[in-house]
Amino acid sequence: MNNKGKSYQEAYQELVEIVKELESDHVSIDDMSKKVKRATALAHVCKEKLKMTEKEVVEILQELESGGESGKP
């Protein structure tokens, strides 16, 4: 499955579903490895999205504190 273009919410929801499946003990050993790898990839997507958002928020706050306008919409 492709993670490009996946929103934070989409990645998070899929991750939650995988965790529920793994916790239910209804996952075969054969599928477990695939699901854990997928969950790891989704967690990475979420982490990167959060980092980008944090960076943007910090930049906005710095602009507000300096009283300047960057000209960005």
HUCORJO-V446403 format. One record per backbone hydrogen bond with DSSP energy under -0.5 kcal/mol. NH is the residue of the N-H (numbers start at 0). CO is the residue of the C=O. If there is no record, write none. Layout:
<<NH & CO> <NH & CO>>
This chain:
<<5 & 2> <10 & 6> <11 & 7> <12 & 8> <13 & 9> <14 & 10> <15 & 11> <16 & 12> <17 & 13> <18 & 14> <19 & 15> <20 & 16> <21 & 17> <22 & 18> <23 & 19> <24 & 21> <25 & 20> <27 & 25> <31 & 27> <32 & 28> <33 & 29> <34 & 30> <35 & 31> <36 & 32> <37 & 33> <38 & 34> <39 & 35> <40 & 36> <41 & 37> <42 & 38> <43 & 39> <44 & 40> <45 & 41> <46 & 42> <47 & 43> <48 & 44> <49 & 45> <50 & 46> <51 & 47> <52 & 48> <53 & 49> <54 & 50> <55 & 51> <56 & 52> <57 & 53> <58 & 54> <59 & 55> <60 & 56> <61 & 57> <62 & 58> <63 & 59> <64 & 60> <65 & 61> <66 & 62> <67 & 62>>
